[in-house]
Amino acid sequence: MADPNLASFDNEKYISIESFKKNGDGVKTPVWFVLHNGVFYVYTEADSWKVKRIRNNPRVRVAVCNVRGTVKGPWLDATAAIVEGNERDVADTLLDRKYFMKRIANLVPGRRARRAMIKITPA
């Protein structure tokens, strides 16, 4: 991997995303992710609070964590955006390859339509 700041994310299953409320308070959430071409992709419920916070303020931080959200490495400043179209399809396929349980969840009718794909670009 070219960027040494991203090397700590290799072979990890979870990252913690810290998104920020309007008052500046951070909210941390553990999520599945895939790192592709120097950016992170994560998916979540389209009507989740993290999506609402990202739409209001694209500034986020990410760090390696465990399934419970306990951070295991340094925080990395980044910018987040909701993506659609071909970029979303590519990210979805990459996440399906990495997480078997995501492939199972895809079998639920309408599941994809209720999800948002978030692109996180390190600063």
N, CA, C and O atoms as CSV, one atom per row, in Angstrom:
chain,resi,resn,atom,element,x,y,z
A,1,MET,N,N,0.858,-1.176,0.000
A,1,MET,CA,C,0.000,0.000,0.000
A,1,MET,C,C,0.903,1.237,0.000
A,1,MET,O,O,1.873,1.300,0.755
A,2,ALA,N,N,0.587,2.198,-0.832
A,2,ALA,CA,C,1.436,3.364,-1.016
A,2,ALA,C,C,1.423,4.324,0.174
A,2,ALA,O,O,2.468,4.867,0.531
A,3,ASP,N,N,0.283,4.539,0.781
A,3,ASP,CA,C,0.159,5.505,1.867
A,3,ASP,C,C,0.381,4.831,3.218
A,3,ASP,O,O,-0.415,3.982,3.617
A,4,PRO,N,N,1.458,5.198,3.932
A,4,PRO,CA,C,1.727,4.566,5.221
A,4,PRO,C,C,0.637,4.837,6.264
A,4,PRO,O,O,0.476,4.049,7.196
A,5,ASN,N,N,-0.108,5.932,6.125
A,5,ASN,CA,C,-1.216,6.216,7.048
A,5,ASN,C,C,-2.347,5.202,6.913
A,5,ASN,O,O,-3.125,5.002,7.846
A,6,LEU,N,N,-2.436,4.562,5.745
A,6,LEU,CA,C,-3.507,3.605,5.497
A,6,LEU,C,C,-3.081,2.165,5.774
A,6,LEU,O,O,-3.924,1.269,5.820
A,7,ALA,N,N,-1.796,1.938,5.958
A,7,ALA,CA,C,-1.280,0.578,6.163
A,7,ALA,C,C,-1.901,-0.100,7.380
A,7,ALA,O,O,-2.089,-1.317,7.372
A,8,SER,N,N,-2.221,0.656,8.419
A,8,SER,CA,C,-2.786,0.060,9.633
A,8,SER,C,C,-4.198,-0.488,9.409
A,8,SER,O,O,-4.710,-1.225,10.252
A,9,PHE,N,N,-4.833,-0.141,8.290
A,9,PHE,CA,C,-6.185,-0.603,7.998
A,9,PHE,C,C,-6.189,-1.922,7.217
A,9,PHE,O,O,-7.236,-2.551,7.064
A,10,ASP,N,N,-5.016,-2.340,6.722
A,10,ASP,CA,C,-4.913,-3.601,5.989
A,10,ASP,C,C,-5.357,-4.763,6.868
A,10,ASP,O,O,-5.005,-4.823,8.046
A,11,ASN,N,N,-6.115,-5.668,6.309
A,11,ASN,CA,C,-6.544,-6.901,6.982
A,11,ASN,C,C,-7.409,-6.669,8.218
A,11,ASN,O,O,-7.537,-7.562,9.055
A,12,GLU,N,N,-7.991,-5.509,8.341
A,12,GLU,CA,C,-8.897,-5.229,9.457
A,12,GLU,C,C,-10.339,-5.399,9.002
A,12,GLU,O,O,-10.638,-5.279,7.813
A,13,LYS,N,N,-11.228,-5.676,9.940
A,13,LYS,CA,C,-12.640,-5.886,9.607
A,13,LYS,C,C,-13.521,-4.684,9.925
A,13,LYS,O,O,-14.571,-4.514,9.307
A,14,TYR,N,N,-13.115,-3.855,10.870
A,14,TYR,CA,C,-13.957,-2.747,11.316
A,14,TYR,C,C,-13.166,-1.454,11.413
A,14,TYR,O,O,-11.979,-1.438,11.741
A,15,ILE,N,N,-13.873,-0.368,11.114
A,15,ILE,CA,C,-13.343,0.958,11.433
A,15,ILE,C,C,-14.399,1.683,12.259
A,15,ILE,O,O,-15.594,1.405,12.159
A,16,SER,N,N,-13.934,2.597,13.057
A,16,SER,CA,C,-14.827,3.492,13.773
A,16,SER,C,C,-14.883,4.782,12.967
A,16,SER,O,O,-13.851,5.367,12.638
A,17,ILE,N,N,-16.094,5.217,12.656
A,17,ILE,CA,C,-16.290,6.511,11.995
A,17,ILE,C,C,-16.781,7.475,13.051
A,17,ILE,O,O,-17.752,7.198,13.755
A,18,GLU,N,N,-16.112,8.603,13.159
A,18,GLU,CA,C,-16.600,9.659,14.043
A,18,GLU,C,C,-17.147,10.775,13.159
A,18,GLU,O,O,-16.402,11.456,12.454
A,19,SER,N,N,-18.460,10.944,13.214
A,19,SER,CA,C,-19.108,12.049,12.512
A,19,SER,C,C,-19.518,13.069,13.568
A,19,SER,O,O,-19.556,12.766,14.760
A,20,PHE,N,N,-19.822,14.280,13.114
A,20,PHE,CA,C,-19.992,15.372,14.067
A,20,PHE,C,C,-21.374,16.008,13.997
A,20,PHE,O,O,-21.897,16.297,12.920
A,21,LYS,N,N,-21.952,16.217,15.187
A,21,LYS,CA,C,-23.241,16.894,15.317
A,21,LYS,C,C,-23.066,18.376,15.017
A,21,LYS,O,O,-21.943,18.872,14.916
A,22,LYS,N,N,-24.181,19.075,14.877
A,22,LYS,CA,C,-24.138,20.518,14.616
A,22,LYS,C,C,-23.441,21.281,15.728
A,22,LYS,O,O,-22.846,22.330,15.481
A,23,ASN,N,N,-23.510,20.760,16.973
A,23,ASN,CA,C,-22.865,21.447,18.097
A,23,ASN,C,C,-21.385,21.089,18.226
A,23,ASN,O,O,-20.705,21.573,19.130
A,24,GLY,N,N,-20.881,20.229,17.311
A,24,GLY,CA,C,-19.462,19.871,17.317
A,24,GLY,C,C,-19.132,18.579,18.033
A,24,GLY,O,O,-18.010,18.085,17.914
A,25,ASP,N,N,-20.080,18.014,18.779
A,25,ASP,CA,C,-19.840,16.750,19.471
A,25,ASP,C,C,-19.667,15.621,18.457
A,25,ASP,O,O,-20.413,15.531,17.482
A,26,GLY,N,N,-18.678,14.762,18.696
A,26,GLY,CA,C,-18.437,13.624,17.827
A,26,GLY,C,C,-19.227,12.404,18.265
A,26,GLY,O,O,-19.441,12.182,19.456
A,27,VAL,N,N,-19.660,11.610,17.281
A,27,VAL,CA,C,-20.374,10.359,17.542
A,27,VAL,C,C,-19.612,9.262,16.792
A,27,VAL,O,O,-19.445,9.333,15.575
A,28,LYS,N,N,-19.156,8.255,17.529
A,28,LYS,CA,C,-18.359,7.175,16.959
A,28,LYS,C,C,-19.231,5.948,16.709
A,28,LYS,O,O,-20.058,5.579,17.542
A,29,THR,N,N,-19.033,5.320,15.543
A,29,THR,CA,C,-19.802,4.140,15.160
A,29,THR,C,C,-18.887,3.124,14.489
A,29,THR,O,O,-18.195,3.474,13.533
A,30,PRO,N,N,-18.858,1.860,14.963
A,30,PRO,CA,C,-18.078,0.826,14.262
A,30,PRO,C,C,-18.848,0.338,13.030
A,30,PRO,O,O,-20.057,0.118,13.092
A,31,VAL,N,N,-18.135,0.173,11.916
A,31,VAL,CA,C,-18.760,-0.269,10.667
A,31,VAL,C,C,-17.814,-1.179,9.894
A,31,VAL,O,O,-16.598,-1.136,10.078
A,32,TRP,N,N,-18.399,-2.009,9.018
A,32,TRP,CA,C,-17.608,-2.743,8.038
A,32,TRP,C,C,-17.116,-1.745,6.999
A,32,TRP,O,O,-17.748,-0.714,6.768
A,33,PHE,N,N,-15.992,-2.055,6.380
A,33,PHE,CA,C,-15.437,-1.138,5.387
A,33,PHE,C,C,-14.626,-1.904,4.359
A,33,PHE,O,O,-14.249,-3.058,4.561
A,34,VAL,N,N,-14.371,-1.230,3.259
A,34,VAL,CA,C,-13.403,-1.698,2.284
A,34,VAL,C,C,-12.565,-0.483,1.892
A,34,VAL,O,O,-13.086,0.621,1.728
A,35,LEU,N,N,-11.275,-0.703,1.749
A,35,LEU,CA,C,-10.352,0.345,1.329
A,35,LEU,C,C,-10.002,0.071,-0.124
A,35,LEU,O,O,-9.455,-0.984,-0.446
A,36,HIS,N,N,-10.317,1.019,-1.004
A,36,HIS,CA,C,-10.117,0.835,-2.443
A,36,HIS,C,C,-9.578,2.129,-3.044
A,36,HIS,O,O,-10.190,3.189,-2.916
A,37,ASN,N,N,-8.427,2.027,-3.701
A,37,ASN,CA,C,-7.792,3.190,-4.343
A,37,ASN,C,C,-7.632,4.372,-3.384
A,37,ASN,O,O,-7.845,5.525,-3.759
A,38,GLY,N,N,-7.257,4.066,-2.149
A,38,GLY,CA,C,-6.961,5.119,-1.177
A,38,GLY,C,C,-8.159,5.752,-0.499
A,38,GLY,O,O,-7.998,6.723,0.240
A,39,VAL,N,N,-9.375,5.223,-0.731
A,39,VAL,CA,C,-10.560,5.734,-0.041
A,39,VAL,C,C,-11.300,4.568,0.623
A,39,VAL,O,O,-11.197,3.422,0.187
A,40,PHE,N,N,-12.034,4.881,1.667
A,40,PHE,CA,C,-12.833,3.899,2.381
A,40,PHE,C,C,-14.263,3.958,1.859
A,40,PHE,O,O,-14.774,5.025,1.519
A,41,TYR,N,N,-14.892,2.796,1.805
A,41,TYR,CA,C,-16.324,2.727,1.511
A,41,TYR,C,C,-16.988,1.957,2.637
A,41,TYR,O,O,-16.503,0.907,3.059
A,42,VAL,N,N,-18.105,2.488,3.120
A,42,VAL,CA,C,-18.910,1.815,4.133
A,42,VAL,C,C,-20.370,1.964,3.724
A,42,VAL,O,O,-20.729,2.896,3.004
A,43,TYR,N,N,-21.199,1.054,4.182
A,43,TYR,CA,C,-22.622,1.191,3.899
A,43,TYR,C,C,-23.382,1.155,5.209
A,43,TYR,O,O,-22.936,0.569,6.196
A,44,THR,N,N,-24.532,1.792,5.194
A,44,THR,CA,C,-25.337,1.923,6.389
A,44,THR,C,C,-26.777,2.205,5.989
A,44,THR,O,O,-27.070,2.410,4.811
A,45,GLU,N,N,-27.669,2.214,6.958
A,45,GLU,CA,C,-29.061,2.562,6.679
A,45,GLU,C,C,-29.132,3.997,6.157
A,45,GLU,O,O,-28.508,4.897,6.720
A,46,ALA,N,N,-29.881,4.205,5.097
A,46,ALA,CA,C,-29.962,5.524,4.461
A,46,ALA,C,C,-30.548,6.591,5.386
A,46,ALA,O,O,-30.221,7.771,5.259
A,47,ASP,N,N,-31.416,6.176,6.321
A,47,ASP,CA,C,-32.017,7.158,7.223
A,47,ASP,C,C,-31.333,7.211,8.593
A,47,ASP,O,O,-31.913,7.701,9.562
A,48,SER,N,N,-30.103,6.704,8.667
A,48,SER,CA,C,-29.384,6.708,9.951
A,48,SER,C,C,-28.911,8.115,10.311
A,48,SER,O,O,-28.780,8.989,9.454
A,49,TRP,N,N,-28.664,8.303,11.589
A,49,TRP,CA,C,-28.174,9.602,12.052
A,49,TRP,C,C,-26.807,9.920,11.474
A,49,TRP,O,O,-26.508,11.085,11.215
A,50,LYS,N,N,-25.958,8.896,11.261
A,50,LYS,CA,C,-24.629,9.199,10.716
A,50,LYS,C,C,-24.733,9.771,9.314
A,50,LYS,O,O,-23.956,10.654,8.950
A,51,VAL,N,N,-25.683,9.283,8.518
A,51,VAL,CA,C,-25.891,9.838,7.176
A,51,VAL,C,C,-26.368,11.285,7.289
A,51,VAL,O,O,-25.903,12.146,6.543
A,52,LYS,N,N,-27.271,11.556,8.193
A,52,LYS,CA,C,-27.757,12.930,8.391
A,52,LYS,C,C,-26.624,13.849,8.839
A,52,LYS,O,O,-26.505,14.978,8.361
A,53,ARG,N,N,-25.781,13.353,9.770
A,53,ARG,CA,C,-24.657,14.177,10.233
A,53,ARG,C,C,-23.672,14.455,9.098
A,53,ARG,O,O,-23.167,15.571,8.977
A,54,ILE,N,N,-23.396,13.452,8.269
A,54,ILE,CA,C,-22.452,13.619,7.158
A,54,ILE,C,C,-23.007,14.600,6.132
A,54,ILE,O,O,-22.252,15.387,5.561
A,55,ARG,N,N,-24.291,14.566,5.896
A,55,ARG,CA,C,-24.886,15.534,4.954
A,55,ARG,C,C,-24.762,16.964,5.485
A,55,ARG,O,O,-24.606,17.902,4.703
A,56,ASN,N,N,-24.831,17.135,6.802
A,56,ASN,CA,C,-24.690,18.465,7.412
A,56,ASN,C,C,-23.236,18.898,7.531
A,56,ASN,O,O,-22.930,20.087,7.436
A,57,ASN,N,N,-22.345,17.942,7.738
A,57,ASN,CA,C,-20.925,18.241,7.956
A,57,ASN,C,C,-20.101,17.052,7.441
A,57,ASN,O,O,-20.087,16.001,8.081
A,58,PRO,N,N,-19.422,17.195,6.309
A,58,PRO,CA,C,-18.687,16.076,5.725
A,58,PRO,C,C,-17.393,15.703,6.465
A,58,PRO,O,O,-16.755,14.706,6.128
A,59,ARG,N,N,-17.010,16.487,7.458
A,59,ARG,CA,C,-15.786,16.184,8.216
A,59,ARG,C,C,-16.009,14.956,9.088
A,59,ARG,O,O,-16.976,14.894,9.847
A,60,VAL,N,N,-15.104,13.970,8.978
A,60,VAL,CA,C,-15.155,12.768,9.802
A,60,VAL,C,C,-13.738,12.389,10.210
A,60,VAL,O,O,-12.757,12.947,9.720
A,61,ARG,N,N,-13.663,11.427,11.118
A,61,ARG,CA,C,-12.391,10.785,11.459
A,61,ARG,C,C,-12.634,9.290,11.421
A,61,ARG,O,O,-13.743,8.827,11.689
A,62,VAL,N,N,-11.586,8.528,11.085
A,62,VAL,CA,C,-11.691,7.066,11.085
A,62,VAL,C,C,-10.494,6.479,11.815
A,62,VAL,O,O,-9.411,7.065,11.839
A,63,ALA,N,N,-10.710,5.306,12.413
A,63,ALA,CA,C,-9.647,4.570,13.099
A,63,ALA,C,C,-10.010,3.090,13.085
A,63,ALA,O,O,-11.187,2.731,13.040
A,64,VAL,N,N,-9.010,2.249,13.123
A,64,VAL,CA,C,-9.234,0.809,13.238
A,64,VAL,C,C,-9.878,0.549,14.594
A,64,VAL,O,O,-9.500,1.158,15.595
A,65,CYS,N,N,-10.860,-0.365,14.623
A,65,CYS,CA,C,-11.514,-0.713,15.886
A,65,CYS,C,C,-11.939,-2.174,15.852
A,65,CYS,O,O,-11.788,-2.853,14.837
A,66,ASN,N,N,-12.473,-2.648,16.976
A,66,ASN,CA,C,-13.049,-3.996,17.006
A,66,ASN,C,C,-14.554,-3.890,16.804
A,66,ASN,O,O,-15.083,-2.795,16.613
A,67,VAL,N,N,-15.241,-5.023,16.845
A,67,VAL,CA,C,-16.676,-5.054,16.586
A,67,VAL,C,C,-17.471,-4.194,17.568
A,67,VAL,O,O,-18.549,-3.709,17.224
A,68,ARG,N,N,-16.966,-4.000,18.760
A,68,ARG,CA,C,-17.646,-3.184,19.772
A,68,ARG,C,C,-17.298,-1.700,19.678
A,68,ARG,O,O,-17.839,-0.885,20.426
A,69,GLY,N,N,-16.397,-1.349,18.760
A,69,GLY,CA,C,-16.044,0.049,18.569
A,69,GLY,C,C,-14.844,0.524,19.357
A,69,GLY,O,O,-14.526,1.713,19.333
A,70,THR,N,N,-14.158,-0.390,20.068
A,70,THR,CA,C,-12.954,-0.005,20.811
A,70,THR,C,C,-11.844,0.301,19.814
A,70,THR,O,O,-11.418,-0.575,19.062
A,71,VAL,N,N,-11.385,1.527,19.810
A,71,VAL,CA,C,-10.382,1.979,18.845
A,71,VAL,C,C,-9.046,1.319,19.133
A,71,VAL,O,O,-8.606,1.257,20.281
A,72,LYS,N,N,-8.397,0.819,18.070
A,72,LYS,CA,C,-7.132,0.088,18.196
A,72,LYS,C,C,-5.965,0.790,17.502
A,72,LYS,O,O,-4.881,0.216,17.406
A,73,GLY,N,N,-6.160,1.999,17.023
A,73,GLY,CA,C,-5.099,2.699,16.315
A,73,GLY,C,C,-5.369,4.187,16.278
A,73,GLY,O,O,-6.356,4.660,16.841
A,74,PRO,N,N,-4.490,4.929,15.613
A,74,PRO,CA,C,-4.645,6.387,15.559
A,74,PRO,C,C,-5.820,6.809,14.665
A,74,PRO,O,O,-6.208,6.102,13.735
A,75,TRP,N,N,-6.364,7.975,14.979
A,75,TRP,CA,C,-7.429,8.561,14.172
A,75,TRP,C,C,-6.840,9.209,12.931
A,75,TRP,O,O,-5.731,9.743,12.954
A,76,LEU,N,N,-7.603,9.151,11.851
A,76,LEU,CA,C,-7.215,9.741,10.573
A,76,LEU,C,C,-8.323,10.707,10.169
A,76,LEU,O,O,-9.483,10.309,10.064
A,77,ASP,N,N,-7.974,11.981,9.941
A,77,ASP,CA,C,-8.964,12.960,9.491
A,77,ASP,C,C,-9.356,12.670,8.055
A,77,ASP,O,O,-8.527,12.249,7.249
A,78,ALA,N,N,-10.636,12.897,7.735
A,78,ALA,CA,C,-11.135,12.582,6.402
A,78,ALA,C,C,-12.384,13.396,6.087
A,78,ALA,O,O,-12.905,14.131,6.925
A,79,THR,N,N,-12.842,13.238,4.857
A,79,THR,CA,C,-14.077,13.858,4.386
A,79,THR,C,C,-14.986,12.761,3.860
A,79,THR,O,O,-14.522,11.854,3.170
A,80,ALA,N,N,-16.274,12.829,4.177
A,80,ALA,CA,C,-17.229,11.797,3.760
A,80,ALA,C,C,-18.266,12.378,2.805
A,80,ALA,O,O,-18.605,13.560,2.862
A,81,ALA,N,N,-18.759,11.502,1.921
A,81,ALA,CA,C,-19.819,11.876,0.980
A,81,ALA,C,C,-20.634,10.636,0.662
A,81,ALA,O,O,-20.118,9.519,0.697
A,82,ILE,N,N,-21.894,10.833,0.356
A,82,ILE,CA,C,-22.768,9.742,-0.070
A,82,ILE,C,C,-22.552,9.569,-1.575
A,82,ILE,O,O,-22.562,10.545,-2.325
A,83,VAL,N,N,-22.356,8.314,-2.015
A,83,VAL,CA,C,-22.121,8.060,-3.440
A,83,VAL,C,C,-23.236,7.199,-4.017
A,83,VAL,O,O,-23.882,6.427,-3.308
A,84,GLU,N,N,-23.444,7.350,-5.308
A,84,GLU,CA,C,-24.482,6.621,-6.045
A,84,GLU,C,C,-23.892,6.107,-7.352
A,84,GLU,O,O,-22.707,6.294,-7.631
A,85,GLY,N,N,-24.723,5.469,-8.134
A,85,GLY,CA,C,-24.356,5.049,-9.481
A,85,GLY,C,C,-23.286,3.976,-9.516
A,85,GLY,O,O,-23.239,3.098,-8.654
A,86,ASN,N,N,-22.425,4.055,-10.526
A,86,ASN,CA,C,-21.396,3.048,-10.738
A,86,ASN,C,C,-20.439,2.936,-9.554
A,86,ASN,O,O,-20.034,1.835,-9.183
A,87,GLU,N,N,-20.081,4.065,-8.966
A,87,GLU,CA,C,-19.163,4.032,-7.819
A,87,GLU,C,C,-19.781,3.241,-6.663
A,87,GLU,O,O,-19.087,2.476,-5.993
A,88,ARG,N,N,-21.051,3.417,-6.435
A,88,ARG,CA,C,-21.745,2.650,-5.393
A,88,ARG,C,C,-21.745,1.160,-5.730
A,88,ARG,O,O,-21.514,0.323,-4.857
A,89,ASP,N,N,-22.003,0.833,-6.996
A,89,ASP,CA,C,-22.035,-0.570,-7.420
A,89,ASP,C,C,-20.686,-1.247,-7.208
A,89,ASP,O,O,-20.625,-2.381,-6.734
A,90,VAL,N,N,-19.609,-0.554,-7.557
A,90,VAL,CA,C,-18.253,-1.105,-7.370
A,90,VAL,C,C,-17.983,-1.321,-5.886
A,90,VAL,O,O,-17.491,-2.378,-5.492
A,91,ALA,N,N,-18.302,-0.331,-5.063
A,91,ALA,CA,C,-18.084,-0.448,-3.617
A,91,ALA,C,C,-18.918,-1.579,-3.029
A,91,ALA,O,O,-18.432,-2.325,-2.178
A,92,ASP,N,N,-20.150,-1.713,-3.465
A,92,ASP,CA,C,-21.026,-2.790,-2.995
A,92,ASP,C,C,-20.411,-4.161,-3.301
A,92,ASP,O,O,-20.395,-5.048,-2.448
A,93,THR,N,N,-19.912,-4.320,-4.517
A,93,THR,CA,C,-19.285,-5.580,-4.924
A,93,THR,C,C,-18.056,-5.877,-4.067
A,93,THR,O,O,-17.851,-7.017,-3.649
A,94,LEU,N,N,-17.239,-4.857,-3.806
A,94,LEU,CA,C,-16.042,-5.053,-2.982
A,94,LEU,C,C,-16.416,-5.447,-1.552
A,94,LEU,O,O,-15.772,-6.314,-0.962
A,95,LEU,N,N,-17.442,-4.822,-0.997
A,95,LEU,CA,C,-17.900,-5.172,0.351
A,95,LEU,C,C,-18.469,-6.588,0.378
A,95,LEU,O,O,-18.258,-7.326,1.341
A,96,ASP,N,N,-19.190,-6.967,-0.677
A,96,ASP,CA,C,-19.719,-8.339,-0.759
A,96,ASP,C,C,-18.589,-9.366,-0.745
A,96,ASP,O,O,-18.713,-10.417,-0.116
A,97,ARG,N,N,-17.500,-9.068,-1.429
A,97,ARG,CA,C,-16.350,-9.991,-1.465
A,97,ARG,C,C,-15.696,-10.124,-0.095
A,97,ARG,O,O,-15.219,-11.198,0.271
A,98,LYS,N,N,-15.677,-9.042,0.649
A,98,LYS,CA,C,-14.984,-9.036,1.944
A,98,LYS,C,C,-15.828,-9.645,3.065
A,98,LYS,O,O,-15.284,-10.299,3.955
A,99,TYR,N,N,-17.146,-9.442,3.036
A,99,TYR,CA,C,-18.008,-9.836,4.143
A,99,TYR,C,C,-19.089,-10.814,3.691
A,99,TYR,O,O,-20.029,-10.437,2.992
A,100,PHE,N,N,-18.946,-12.051,4.090
A,100,PHE,CA,C,-19.923,-13.084,3.757
A,100,PHE,C,C,-21.315,-12.722,4.283
A,100,PHE,O,O,-22.313,-12.929,3.593
A,101,MET,N,N,-21.382,-12.189,5.491
A,101,MET,CA,C,-22.674,-11.845,6.090
A,101,MET,C,C,-23.395,-10.744,5.307
A,101,MET,O,O,-24.624,-10.681,5.322
A,102,LYS,N,N,-22.655,-9.893,4.635
A,102,LYS,CA,C,-23.301,-8.873,3.797
A,102,LYS,C,C,-23.993,-9.545,2.619
A,102,LYS,O,O,-25.094,-9.151,2.232
A,103,ARG,N,N,-23.354,-10.551,2.053
A,103,ARG,CA,C,-23.983,-11.271,0.933
A,103,ARG,C,C,-25.295,-11.914,1.378
A,103,ARG,O,O,-26.268,-11.933,0.624
A,104,ILE,N,N,-25.319,-12.434,2.589
A,104,ILE,CA,C,-26.551,-13.034,3.123
A,104,ILE,C,C,-27.614,-11.945,3.301
A,104,ILE,O,O,-28.773,-12.147,2.939
A,105,ALA,N,N,-27.228,-10.801,3.853
A,105,ALA,CA,C,-28.174,-9.702,4.067
A,105,ALA,C,C,-28.743,-9.193,2.747
A,105,ALA,O,O,-29.873,-8.707,2.702
A,106,ASN,N,N,-27.964,-9.304,1.673
A,106,ASN,CA,C,-28.433,-8.854,0.360
A,106,ASN,C,C,-29.642,-9.651,-0.127
A,106,ASN,O,O,-30.368,-9.193,-1.010
A,107,LEU,N,N,-29.863,-10.829,0.436
A,107,LEU,CA,C,-30.976,-11.671,0.012
A,107,LEU,C,C,-32.332,-11.138,0.476
A,107,LEU,O,O,-33.369,-11.542,-0.050
A,108,VAL,N,N,-32.329,-10.244,1.447
A,108,VAL,CA,C,-33.575,-9.650,1.945
A,108,VAL,C,C,-34.090,-8.663,0.888
A,108,VAL,O,O,-33.387,-7.717,0.533
A,109,PRO,N,N,-35.304,-8.879,0.390
A,109,PRO,CA,C,-35.843,-7.988,-0.651
A,109,PRO,C,C,-35.873,-6.523,-0.209
A,109,PRO,O,O,-36.284,-6.211,0.909
A,110,GLY,N,N,-35.433,-5.632,-1.097
A,110,GLY,CA,C,-35.458,-4.194,-0.834
A,110,GLY,C,C,-34.352,-3.681,0.054
A,110,GLY,O,O,-34.283,-2.481,0.319
A,111,ARG,N,N,-33.489,-4.554,0.518
A,111,ARG,CA,C,-32.432,-4.155,1.463
A,111,ARG,C,C,-31.515,-3.082,0.868
A,111,ARG,O,O,-31.214,-2.087,1.527
A,112,ARG,N,N,-31.072,-3.284,-0.373
A,112,ARG,CA,C,-30.133,-2.344,-0.999
A,112,ARG,C,C,-30.748,-0.949,-1.105
A,112,ARG,O,O,-30.051,0.048,-0.914
A,113,ALA,N,N,-32.025,-0.871,-1.402
A,113,ALA,CA,C,-32.691,0.424,-1.558
A,113,ALA,C,C,-32.728,1.208,-0.250
A,113,ALA,O,O,-32.823,2.435,-0.268
A,114,ARG,N,N,-32.653,0.516,0.874
A,114,ARG,CA,C,-32.691,1.182,2.182
A,114,ARG,C,C,-31.294,1.508,2.706
A,114,ARG,O,O,-31.146,1.952,3.844
A,115,ARG,N,N,-30.279,1.290,1.885
A,115,ARG,CA,C,-28.898,1.515,2.306
A,115,ARG,C,C,-28.283,2.716,1.593
A,115,ARG,O,O,-28.665,3.056,0.474
A,116,ALA,N,N,-27.334,3.343,2.259
A,116,ALA,CA,C,-26.535,4.418,1.668
A,116,ALA,C,C,-25.080,3.966,1.652
A,116,ALA,O,O,-24.619,3.292,2.573
A,117,MET,N,N,-24.371,4.339,0.607
A,117,MET,CA,C,-22.937,4.044,0.517
A,117,MET,C,C,-22.184,5.331,0.810
A,117,MET,O,O,-22.445,6.369,0.200
A,118,ILE,N,N,-21.256,5.256,1.742
A,118,ILE,CA,C,-20.479,6.425,2.152
A,118,ILE,C,C,-19.042,6.248,1.665
A,118,ILE,O,O,-18.419,5.210,1.887
A,119,LYS,N,N,-18.538,7.269,1.006
A,119,LYS,CA,C,-17.138,7.310,0.562
A,119,LYS,C,C,-16.397,8.223,1.530
A,119,LYS,O,O,-16.811,9.356,1.777
A,120,ILE,N,N,-15.294,7.712,2.074
A,120,ILE,CA,C,-14.516,8.480,3.043
A,120,ILE,C,C,-13.110,8.686,2.459
A,120,ILE,O,O,-12.367,7.728,2.242
A,121,THR,N,N,-12.771,9.934,2.216
A,121,THR,CA,C,-11.494,10.277,1.608
A,121,THR,C,C,-10.567,10.870,2.676
A,121,THR,O,O,-10.862,11.926,3.235
A,122,PRO,N,N,-9.448,10.193,2.958
A,122,PRO,CA,C,-8.503,10.726,3.950
A,122,PRO,C,C,-7.986,12.107,3.558
A,122,PRO,O,O,-7.797,12.400,2.378
A,123,ALA,N,N,-7.763,12.943,4.561
A,123,ALA,CA,C,-7.273,14.311,4.335
A,123,ALA,C,C,-5.835,14.295,3.848
A,123,ALA,O,O,-5.253,15.352,3.605
